[in-house]
Amino acid sequence: MTHENLASCTDKTLVALLQQGQWAAFDELYHRYWEKLYHAAWNVLKDDEISKDVVQEVFTDLWTRRSALQIDQVSAYLYRAVKNQVIMLIRRKKLRETYLNRFNRILQTNAVEESVYRKELEIAFEQSLTTLPPRCREVFYLSRFQSLSNQEIARRLSISVSTVENQINKALKRLRFSLDRLTTLIVCILSQL
């Protein structure tokens, strides 16, 4: 089909063509929705590059999963995908801030003690990471240190997104338990000073 013909197609027709692997149908959907989706992401994130990345991730996932798609309304599907990506980014940011705040509260002593405790926490964190099972550690590392999305990790490691989510949750539970014990120990030491 020519580009002019695709421009007059309904979203439903474009999805059917997309499921058959027709790149031109994907391209038409991209041009129809990219700008609207970008603005939806930008209205929440207020960051040009991150908003572009969110939309890019949504369209990458659309192409990757094209043969398995069950889409009734394309616009609703795409907006929901953008919303989910934005929520995931916000959760990651809040989690990082929570740990940073926890570390900063503990380390608000004098400069020497701060340096010692910070090093102890870094060592404890590194040791906690080494206790994770290899796949769990790899998934956590890609998620938290390389900032890859769950979909990107799943593609890279050839595992399902739900497996990625399970591995991240498993890692977070184990790390929280380990670090909470250390945090309690440090608070006890500081209270005795």
DOVO-312823 format. One record per atom (N, C-alpha, C, O, CB): x, y, z. Coordinates in steps of 0.05 Angstrom, whole numbers, padded with zeros to 5 digits, always signed. Each point is the difference from the previous one (the first is absolute). Glycine has a CB too. Layout:
# DOVO-312823
XYZ...
//
This chain:
# DOVO-312823
+00017-00024+00000-00017+00024+00000+00018+00025+00000+00021+00000+00012-00058-00025+00012+00027+00045-00037+00015+00025-00001-00005+00016+00025-00019-00005+00015+00017+00006-00065+00019+00019+00055-00002+00016+00024-00027+00015+00000-00013+00004+00021+00063+00001-00019-00059+00004-00026-00025+00015-00002-00023-00019+00007-00019+00009+00014+00038+00021-00050-00018-00054+00028-00021-00020+00007-00001-00005+00030-00022-00002+00012+00027-00019-00058+00018+00018+00058+00002-00005+00028-00011+00023+00017-00012-00004+00021+00051-00026-00029-00034+00054-00002-00010+00024+00015-00030+00000+00002-00011+00012+00019+00051+00013-00035-00054-00037-00003-00029-00001+00001-00011-00024+00015-00024-00003+00003+00024+00028-00046+00018-00043+00051-00009-00025+00014-00008+00006+00028+00009+00020+00013+00022-00047-00041-00049+00011+00039-00008+00002+00028+00023-00011+00017+00017-00015-00009-00067+00011-00002+00049+00011+00037+00020-00011+00018-00002-00031+00001+00021-00013+00001-00024+00055+00027-00021-00052-00028-00004-00029+00001+00014-00014-00024+00012-00021+00003-00056+00028+00022+00041+00005-00049+00013-00011-00023+00030+00001+00002+00014-00019-00007-00054+00033-00021+00050+00008+00039+00029+00003+00003+00010-00021+00020+00022-00010-00004-00025+00060-00006-00012-00055+00031+00009-00020+00019+00001-00028-00013+00019-00015+00005-00039+00042+00033+00000-00033-00054+00000-00026-00014+00024-00002-00019+00013-00021-00001-00063+00020+00003+00057+00023-00016+00023+00000-00017+00026-00002+00017+00019-00014-00008-00044+00041-00027+00025-00013+00057+00023-00001+00018+00005-00029+00010+00023-00009+00001-00032+00057+00013-00012-00062-00007+00002-00027+00009+00012-00019-00021+00012-00020+00006-00051+00028+00024+00036+00000-00055+00012-00015-00022+00029+00008-00005+00013-00011-00018-00059+00007-00003+00055+00023+00037+00028+00009-00003+00005+00022-00020+00023+00004-00009-00011-00050+00022-00033+00060-00021+00004+00021-00020+00010+00026+00014-00014+00013+00015-00023-00033-00043+00062+00026+00022+00013+00023+00012-00014+00026-00007-00002+00018+00016+00045-00042-00019-00054+00026-00021-00014+00025-00008-00024+00006+00018-00006+00023+00006+00021-00031-00054-00029-00013+00057-00023+00003+00018+00010+00011+00027-00012+00017+00012-00013-00054-00035+00047+00026+00032+00012+00009+00025+00008+00029-00002-00005+00017+00017+00022-00063-00007-00004+00053-00032+00008+00027-00006-00024+00020+00000+00002+00022+00011+00037-00040-00038-00061+00009+00016-00024+00017-00001-00011+00005+00028-00007+00022+00008-00003-00039-00054+00009-00005+00063-00009+00003+00027+00019+00019+00016-00009+00016+00016-00011-00062-00018+00046+00043-00003+00020+00017+00013-00006+00029-00006+00000+00017+00018+00035-00054-00020-00038+00043-00024-00005+00028-00008-00027+00010+00010-00002+00024+00006+00031-00032-00046-00048-00009+00043-00026+00009+00010+00000+00007+00030-00013+00019+00008-00008-00048-00042+00037+00014+00049-00002+00002+00029+00024+00011+00014-00002+00007+00024-00029-00044-00027+00054+00038-00010+00024+00008+00014-00002+00026+00015+00005+00001+00024+00020-00026-00058-00034+00045+00021+00000+00027+00012-00020+00001+00024+00006+00012+00020+00006+00008-00065-00035-00032+00042-00020+00000+00021+00010-00015+00025-00003+00009+00022-00034-00007-00056+00050-00025+00029+00011-00015+00022+00024+00014+00013+00002-00001+00025-00016-00041-00048+00030+00056+00007+00022+00016+00011-00011+00021+00019+00010+00003+00023+00017-00011-00064-00048+00022+00033-00012+00021+00017-00012-00011+00025+00001+00012+00021-00010+00015-00062-00003-00051+00039-00011-00013+00024+00022-00006+00020-00003+00005+00024-00034-00025-00052+00059+00010+00018+00023-00006+00018+00012+00026+00011+00007+00001+00024+00003-00044-00050-00006+00062+00009+00012+00026+00008-00017+00014+00021+00012+00013+00018+00010-00009-00063-00048-00005+00043-00017+00013+00019+00004-00010+00029-00005+00015+00019-00028-00008-00055+00042-00031+00039+00006-00011+00026+00029+00003+00007+00007+00009+00022-00044-00041-00028+00055+00025-00012+00029-00001+00006+00014+00027-00003+00020+00004+00014-00021-00051-00030-00009+00064-00001+00012+00027-00005+00030-00003-00008+00016+00017+00008-00048+00003+00025+00038-00040-00048+00027-00005-00009-00001-00010-00029-00011-00021-00005+00028+00011+00052-00005+00026-00065-00002-00006-00028+00012-00027-00007-00013-00017-00013+00015+00066+00004+00023-00054+00017+00013-00025-00008-00013-00025+00012-00003-00020-00013+00046+00047+00009-00050-00025+00030-00012-00023+00013-00027-00006-00013-00008-00023-00003+00032+00034+00047-00039+00010-00050-00026-00003-00013+00003-00014-00027-00016-00018-00007-00002+00059+00030+00038-00033-00038+00005-00012-00026+00008-00030+00004-00009-00017-00015+00024+00061-00004+00001-00049+00039+00008-00028+00006-00024-00017+00007-00002-00023-00008+00046+00040+00024-00063-00006-00001-00024-00015+00008-00015-00008-00025-00008-00023-00003+00005+00048+00047-00002-00006-00062-00015-00005-00024+00015-00020-00018-00013-00018-00011-00008+00064+00013+00047-00043-00003+00016-00019-00016-00003-00028+00011-00002-00019-00015+00035+00056+00003-00032-00040+00038-00002-00026+00013-00028-00012-00006-00002-00024-00005+00034+00038+00041-00053+00002-00036-00027-00010-00005-00001-00010-00029-00012-00022-00005-00008+00055+00038+00031-00018-00052-00002-00009-00028+00019-00024-00005-00006-00017-00016-00005+00064+00003+00033-00048+00027+00018-00023-00003-00014-00025+00010+00001-00021-00013+00040+00050+00019-00055-00027+00016-00015-00022+00011-00023-00008-00019-00006-00024-00003+00018+00038+00050-00025+00006-00059-00022-00006-00019+00011-00016-00023-00013-00020-00008-00010+00063+00021+00046-00036-00024+00011-00015-00022+00008-00028+00008-00005-00019-00013+00021+00062-00007-00003-00044+00043+00011-00026+00010-00023-00020+00005+00003-00024-00006+00036+00048+00027-00061-00014-00010-00022-00018+00007-00023+00000-00020-00022-00009+00006+00034+00017+00042-00006+00002-00072-00021+00004-00020-00017-00025-00006-00024+00002-00004+00053+00033-00015-00016-00059+00018-00015-00024-00008-00019-00010+00022-00019-00014-00006+00058+00002-00024-00034+00020+00054-00016-00009+00023-00021+00021+00009-00013-00004+00020+00051-00025-00006-00039+00051-00027-00017+00023+00009-00029-00007-00002-00010-00012-00019+00045+00043+00005-00050-00023+00035-00029-00001+00001-00009+00028+00006-00005+00007+00023+00004-00056-00007-00002+00066-00037-00006+00028+00004-00027+00006-00012-00005-00004-00024+00054+00016+00023-00067-00001+00018-00026+00008-00010+00001+00030-00009-00009+00007-00021-00014-00041+00051+00035+00050-00012+00003+00029-00006+00029+00007+00002+00012+00000+00022-00059+00010-00004+00059-00003-00040+00028+00006-00002+00007+00024+00018+00020-00002+00016-00018-00016-00062-00017+00040+00045+00007+00023+00015-00001-00006+00030+00018+00008+00015-00036+00021-00051-00002-00044+00046-00002-00007+00028+00024-00018+00008+00011+00004+00021-00062+00000-00023+00057-00023-00015+00023-00018+00005+00026+00016+00003+00015-00004+00019-00039-00033-00044+00029+00055+00006+00025+00015+00000+00002+00019+00024+00021+00003+00013-00020-00006-00063-00023+00017+00056+00000+00018+00023+00004-00015+00026+00014+00009+00018-00045+00022-00043+00019-00055+00028+00003-00016+00023+00030-00009+00003+00011-00001+00021-00060-00015-00024+00061+00009-00020+00028-00008+00000+00018+00023+00009+00019-00004+00015-00029-00030-00052+00004+00058+00027+00016+00023+00009-00004+00005+00030+00019+00005+00014-00024+00016-00061-00020-00023+00056-00006+00004+00028+00016-00020+00017+00012+00007+00020-00058+00010-00031+00046-00042+00003+00015-00021+00015+00030+00006+00000+00013-00004+00020-00048-00029-00033+00046+00042-00009+00029+00006-00002+00006+00024+00019+00020-00001+00014-00018-00016-00062-00019+00037+00048+00004+00023+00017-00001-00008+00030+00016+00008+00016-00036+00022-00052+00000-00046+00043-00003-00010+00028+00025-00015+00008+00010+00003+00022-00060-00005-00027+00060-00015-00013+00024-00016+00006+00024+00019+00005+00016-00005+00019-00034-00034-00047+00021+00059+00012+00022+00019+00004-00002+00015+00027+00019+00003+00014-00016+00003-00064-00027+00002+00056-00005+00014+00025+00006-00018+00024+00012+00009+00020-00047+00020-00042+00026-00054+00021+00006-00019+00022+00030-00004+00003+00010+00000+00023-00054-00023-00032+00058+00020-00013+00029-00004+00002+00013+00024+00014+00018-00003+00017-00019-00025-00059-00008+00052+00033+00012+00025+00012-00006+00001+00030+00017+00007+00015-00022+00017-00060-00020-00030+00052-00007+00001+00029+00016-00021+00016+00008+00006+00022-00054+00010-00034+00050-00039+00001+00015-00021+00014+00029+00010+00004+00011-00003+00022-00040-00033-00042+00041+00047-00001+00028+00011+00004+00000+00021+00021+00018+00001+00017-00008-00011-00065-00030+00029+00047+00000+00021+00020-00004-00011+00028+00012+00011+00019-00031+00020-00054+00003-00051+00038-00005-00012+00027+00027-00011+00011+00006+00005+00023-00053-00017-00036+00062-00003-00003+00025-00011+00009+00020+00023+00006+00015-00001+00019-00023-00041-00045+00009+00062+00008+00018+00022+00005-00007+00015+00026+00018+00007+00015-00011-00003-00065-00032+00000+00054-00009+00014+00025+00007-00017+00025+00009+00011+00020-00046+00011-00046+00033-00048+00024+00007-00017+00022+00030+00001+00006+00008+00003+00023-00046-00034-00035+00054+00029-00009+00029+00002+00003+00008+00027+00012+00016+00002+00018-00009-00034-00056-00019+00054+00027+00007+00027+00010-00008+00004+00029+00015+00013+00014-00021+00003-00061-00016-00027+00056-00008+00003+00028+00021-00014+00018+00007+00011+00021-00056-00009-00034+00057-00025+00005+00020-00015+00015+00026+00015+00001+00014+00000+00020-00037-00043-00032+00030+00055-00010+00027+00011-00003+00002+00029+00008+00019+00014-00009-00011-00047-00026-00027+00044+00051+00001+00028+00007+00016+00004+00026-00008+00015+00018-00036-00008-00041+00066-00020+00025+00018+00004+00023+00024+00016-00010-00001+00012-00022-00014-00056+00044+00037+00044-00007+00023+00016-00010+00012-00013-00025-00006-00023-00007+00015+00038+00055+00009+00000-00060+00010-00008-00026+00016-00027+00001-00003-00016-00019+00006+00065+00007+00012-00053+00033+00015-00025+00002-00019-00024+00003+00003-00020-00014+00036+00045+00034-00058-00022-00001-00019-00022+00004-00016-00005-00026-00006-00023-00007+00004+00034+00056-00005+00011-00062-00016-00003-00025+00015-00016-00020-00011-00017-00013-00011+00061+00022+00048-00038-00012+00016-00014-00019+00002-00030+00007-00002-00017-00018+00028+00059+00009-00022-00048+00034+00002-00027+00009-00026-00015-00004+00000-00022-00011+00034+00035+00045-00056-00001-00026-00026-00013-00003-00009-00003-00029-00012-00020-00008-00001+00038+00052+00019+00002-00060-00006-00002-00028+00015-00023-00013-00012-00016-00015+00004+00066+00013+00033-00053+00009+00016-00022-00011-00012-00027+00010-00001-00019-00016+00043+00048+00015-00049-00030+00026-00012-00025+00011-00026-00007-00015-00005-00023-00006+00026+00033+00051-00037+00011-00050-00025-00005-00014+00005-00009-00029-00014-00018-00010-00009+00052+00039+00042-00022-00042+00007-00008-00027+00010-00029+00000-00008-00016-00018+00020+00063+00006+00005-00054+00031+00010-00027+00001-00023-00020+00006-00002-00021-00012+00047+00039+00028-00062-00010+00003-00023-00017+00007-00018-00004-00024-00010-00022-00005+00012+00037+00052-00007+00007-00062-00017-00002-00023+00013-00018-00021-00013-00017-00012-00005+00063+00020+00044-00043-00013+00014-00017-00019-00001-00029+00009-00004-00018-00017+00034+00057+00005-00026-00044+00038-00001-00027+00010-00028-00012-00003-00003-00023-00007+00040+00034+00039-00057+00006-00027-00028-00010-00003-00005-00007-00029-00014-00019-00005+00000+00048+00043+00025-00013-00056-00004-00006-00029+00012-00027-00007-00011-00015-00016+00011+00064+00006+00023-00055+00022+00014-00025-00007-00015-00025+00011+00004-00022-00010+00039+00047+00010-00061-00021+00020-00015-00022+00010-00024-00007-00017-00013-00021+00004+00028+00033+00041-00022+00005-00064-00022-00005-00017+00007-00023-00020+00023-00002-00008-00039+00050+00012-00004-00063-00012+00006-00020-00021+00009+00014-00025-00008+00023-00005-00027-00055+00024+00052+00019-00035+00012+00014-00024-00020+00013-00018+00004+00023-00008+00032-00056+00010-00058+00020-00009-00019+00012-00019-00014+00023+00013-00005+00021-00013-00002-00065-00009+00000+00041+00047-00013+00022+00016+00018+00024+00001-00009+00023-00004-00016-00057+00031+00051+00030-00021+00019+00021+00001+00003+00014-00027+00002+00025-00001+00022-00049+00038-00023+00008-00058+00003+00011-00027-00024+00018-00007+00003+00022-00011+00025-00062-00003-00052+00030+00019-00024+00016-00006+00000+00025+00017-00006+00022-00011-00019-00064+00000+00031+00040+00037+00000+00024+00017+00021+00020-00010-00006+00024-00001-00009-00052+00040+00038+00019-00046+00021+00018-00009-00009+00015-00026+00004+00024-00002+00031-00055+00022-00046+00016-00039-00009+00013-00025-00022+00020+00006-00002+00021-00013+00014-00062-00012-00029+00035+00044-00022+00018+00007+00009+00025+00015-00007+00022-00007-00023-00062+00008+00046+00036+00019+00006+00022+00018+00026+00015-00007+00002+00024+00005-00025-00049+00030+00042+00011-00047+00025+00014-00006+00003+00008-00029+00015+00018-00007+00005-00044+00044-00034+00012-00055+00000+00007-00028-00026+00013-00009-00003+00008-00023+00036-00045+00015-00052+00039+00027-00026+00013-00004-00015-00011-00025-00013+00015-00014+00032+00025+00036-00017-00066-00026-00015-00012-00022-00029-00005+00009-00004-00007+00023+00046-00014-00042-00061+00023+00001-00027-00007+00007-00003-00030+00002+00017-00015-00009-00034+00057-00015-00005-00050+00036-00005-00029+00002-00001-00013-00027+00009-00023-00004-00034+00031+00047+00013+00006-00062-00002-00012-00027+00028-00003-00013+00005-00020-00013-00051+00041+00008+00063+00000+00009+00027-00002-00011+00015-00023+00012+00015-00014-00013-00015+00064+00005-00003-00054+00034+00014-00021+00014-00010-00027-00010+00016-00018-00005-00010+00047+00046-00032-00032-00043-00012-00025-00010+00011-00007-00028+00007-00023-00005-00049+00032+00032+00043+00011-00044+00011-00005-00027+00029-00008+00001+00009-00019-00013-00042+00052-00006+00048-00018+00035+00029-00005+00001+00006-00028+00011+00019-00013-00010-00011+00062+00016-00023-00058+00014+00006-00025+00013-00017-00023-00010+00002-00023+00009+00011+00049+00031-00031-00020-00059-00018-00020-00012-00017-00013+00021-00003-00025+00001+00036+00017-00037-00045+00024+00054-00018-00009+00020-00026+00017-00002+00000+00020-00013+00039-00036+00044-00059+00008-00017-00025+00015+00000+00001+00024+00018+00017+00001+00018-00042-00044-00028+00008+00063+00004-00001+00024+00017-00008-00007+00028+00010+00012+00019-00022+00015-00059-00006-00046+00043-00008-00008+00027+00023-00013+00016+00002+00003+00024-00049-00010-00041+00064-00008+00003+00024-00011+00013+00018+00023+00009+00011-00001+00022-00014-00041-00050+00006+00062+00011+00016+00023+00008-00011+00013+00025+00014+00006+00019-00001+00002-00067-00040-00003+00048-00013+00013+00023+00004-00017+00025+00005+00010+00022-00038+00011-00053+00030-00047+00028+00003-00018+00024+00029+00001+00010+00004+00000+00025-00040-00030-00043+00055+00030+00001+00028+00001+00008+00007+00026+00014+00014+00000+00020-00002-00030-00058-00023+00052+00028+00005+00027+00012-00013+00000+00028+00012+00010+00019-00010+00013-00064-00027-00032+00047-00013-00001+00026+00015-00017+00020+00003+00007+00023-00047+00000-00046+00054-00030+00014+00015-00018+00017+00025+00014+00010+00007-00002+00023-00025-00038-00049+00032+00053+00008+00025+00015+00007-00006+00022+00020+00014+00003+00020+00006-00014-00065-00041+00026+00040-00007+00022+00018-00006-00010+00028+00008+00012+00020-00025+00014-00059+00002-00047+00041-00007-00011+00026+00025-00008+00016+00003+00006+00023-00047-00022-00041+00061+00001+00004+00025-00009+00013+00018+00023+00008+00011+00000+00022-00014-00043-00048+00005+00063+00008+00018+00023+00006-00012+00016+00023+00015+00009+00018+00000-00008-00066-00041+00004+00047-00013+00015+00022+00005-00014+00027+00008+00014+00019-00043+00003-00051+00032-00043+00033+00004-00015+00025+00029+00004+00009+00005+00006+00024-00041-00040-00037+00055+00030-00005+00028+00003+00007+00007+00028+00009+00013+00004+00021-00002-00039-00054-00020+00055+00018+00007+00027+00007-00015+00010+00024+00010+00017+00015+00000-00008-00063-00034-00018+00053-00015+00008+00024+00014-00010+00025+00001+00015+00020-00044-00016-00046+00054-00023+00025+00016-00010+00023+00024+00018+00005+00006+00007+00023-00021-00054-00033+00029+00054-00012+00024+00017+00004-00008+00028+00010+00013+00012+00017+00010-00037-00054-00044+00036+00026-00010+00026+00008-00006+00000+00030+00007+00018+00014-00026-00009-00060+00005-00030+00055-00006-00002+00029+00025-00002+00016+00002+00013+00021-00045-00036-00032+00063+00009+00002+00025-00003+00015+00014+00028+00002+00010+00007+00021-00005-00055-00038-00004+00062-00005+00013+00027+00000-00015+00019+00018+00013+00015+00015+00003-00023-00061-00042+00008+00046-00016+00017+00018+00006-00007+00029+00003+00018+00016-00039-00013-00051+00038-00030+00041+00007-00009+00027+00027+00010+00009+00003+00010+00022-00032-00050-00028+00049+00038-00012+00027+00009+00006+00000+00030+00004+00012+00010+00019+00007-00047-00046-00033+00052+00010-00001+00029+00002-00014+00009+00026+00008+00020+00012-00008-00017-00062-00020-00017+00058-00015+00007+00025+00017-00004+00025-00005+00011+00020-00038-00023-00043+00064-00005+00021+00018-00006+00023+00022+00021+00002+00014+00001+00020-00025-00050-00024+00015+00065-00018+00022+00020+00001-00007+00024+00017+00016+00018+00002-00003-00033-00048
//
